[in-house]
Amino acid sequence: MVEVVIKIFSQWRKKILGINEVLTHNNIIVWQRIYLPKGTFISLEQLDLTMGHEIFHSILNNARLFDVEELTATHQRVRVHEYYTSRWEQQYIMFRKWEKLNLNMGAFNTEVSNFKSFDILKPKIQPIFNNYLKSTLK
C-alpha cells in the first residue's frame, strides 16, 4: 500500500499536499497515516491548513463515515469528504485572515451534493463538521 501512495505523490506532487491513508479490516480501522510531501511545508500557514484538512478526514474515518467517490456527468471524480474539507478550509482561511495568501486548498466542488451518497452521509457528517469548525475557529 505504501508503494501506491509513493506513486501517487510522484504523479501528483504539485497538486496534492496531503494524503490520508486508511487500512480497515471488517469495517474497523486498523491504522491511519497522513502523508505530507515537501510542498506542504512551504509555509506555516500551508502546513496548518493541510494538517487541519487531513485531521478532519481522520475524524470522519474514525466515525466510520468513510469517503465515497462519485463520477460527474463530465467524468470528474468528486468525494463527499472533500466537499466538507473544502468548506472547512474556506472558513478557516477567512477566520485566520489568510485570504491574500496563495494557499493551496481543496476544490470547492458542489456537484457531489446531487448524489445519493451525499444524501446518506450528510446528516451524519454535518454535526461532526459543525463541531470541528467550532473547535478550530478559536
C-alpha positions in Angstrom: 0.0 0.0 0.0 2.9 2.4 0.7 4.2 1.9 -2.8 0.9 3.0 -4.2 1.0 6.2 -2.1 4.5 6.9 -3.3 3.4 6.6 -6.9 0.5 9.0 -6.3 3.0 11.5 -4.8 5.3 11.2 -7.8 2.4 11.7 -10.2 0.6 14.5 -8.4 3.2 16.0 -6.1 2.4 19.6 -7.3 -1.3 19.2 -6.7 -1.6 17.1 -3.6 -0.4 18.4 -0.3 -1.5 15.6 1.9 -2.9 12.1 1.8 -4.8 10.2 4.5 -4.3 6.5 4.1 -6.6 4.2 6.0 -6.4 0.4 6.4 -9.5 -1.3 7.6 -10.5 -4.9 8.4 -14.2 -5.8 8.7 -15.0 -2.1 8.7 -12.7 -1.4 11.7 -9.8 0.9 11.3 -6.5 -0.9 11.8 -4.4 2.2 11.3 -4.3 5.6 9.6 -1.4 7.6 8.2 -1.1 11.1 7.0 1.5 11.7 4.3 2.8 15.2 3.7 5.0 15.9 0.7 7.6 18.8 0.6 5.1 21.3 -0.8 3.1 21.2 2.4 6.0 22.8 4.3 6.2 25.9 2.1 4.8 28.0 4.9 3.4 27.5 8.4 0.0 28.6 7.1 0.0 25.9 4.4 1.1 23.3 6.9 -1.6 24.3 9.4 -4.3 24.3 6.7 -3.2 20.9 5.3 -3.0 19.3 8.7 -6.4 20.5 9.6 -7.8 19.1 6.3 -6.2 15.7 6.9 -7.2 15.6 10.6 -10.8 16.2 9.6 -10.5 13.2 7.2 -9.2 11.1 10.1 -12.1 12.2 12.3 -14.6 11.2 9.7 -12.9 7.9 9.2 -12.8 7.2 13.0 -16.6 7.9 13.0 -16.8 5.1 10.3 -18.0 7.7 7.8 -15.6 6.5 5.0 -15.3 8.6 1.9 -17.5 8.0 -1.1 -16.4 8.9 -4.6 -18.8 9.6 -7.4 -18.3 10.5 -11.1 -20.0 13.6 -12.5 -21.6 13.8 -16.0 -18.2 15.1 -17.2 -16.4 12.2 -15.7 -14.8 14.2 -12.9 -14.2 12.4 -9.6 -15.9 14.1 -6.6 -15.8 13.0 -3.0 -18.1 13.6 -0.1 -15.2 14.1 2.4 -13.7 16.7 0.1 -17.0 18.6 -0.1 -16.7 19.2 3.7 -13.0 19.6 4.0 -13.0 22.4 1.3 -15.8 24.2 3.2 -13.7 23.9 6.4 -10.7 25.2 4.6 -12.6 28.2 3.4 -13.9 29.1 6.8 -10.5 28.5 8.4 -8.8 30.8 5.9 -11.3 33.6 6.5 -11.1 33.2 10.3 -7.3 33.4 10.2 -7.5 36.3 7.7 -5.3 34.4 5.2 -7.3 35.3 2.1 -4.4 37.2 0.5 -2.0 34.3 0.9 -1.6 32.0 -2.0 -2.6 28.8 -0.2 -3.3 25.6 -1.9 -6.7 24.3 -0.8 -9.2 21.7 -1.9 -11.6 22.3 -4.9 -14.9 23.7 -3.8 -17.0 21.2 -5.8 -20.7 21.3 -5.2 -21.7 18.6 -7.7 -21.4 15.8 -5.1 -24.4 17.3 -3.3 -26.5 15.9 -6.2 -25.7 12.3 -5.4 -27.5 9.8 -3.2 -24.3 9.0 -1.3 -24.2 12.6 -0.2 -27.8 12.5 1.0 -27.0 9.4 3.1 -23.8 10.8 4.7 -24.8 14.5 5.1 -26.9 14.1 8.3 -24.1 12.0 9.8 -21.2 14.3 8.7 -22.9 17.7 9.3 -22.8 17.6 13.1 -19.2 16.4 13.1 -18.3 19.2 10.7 -20.0 21.8 12.9 -18.1 20.6 15.9 -14.8 20.5 14.1 -15.4 24.0 12.7 -16.3 25.4 16.1 -13.2 23.8 17.8 -10.8 25.1 15.2 -12.2 28.6 14.9 -10.9 29.8 18.2 
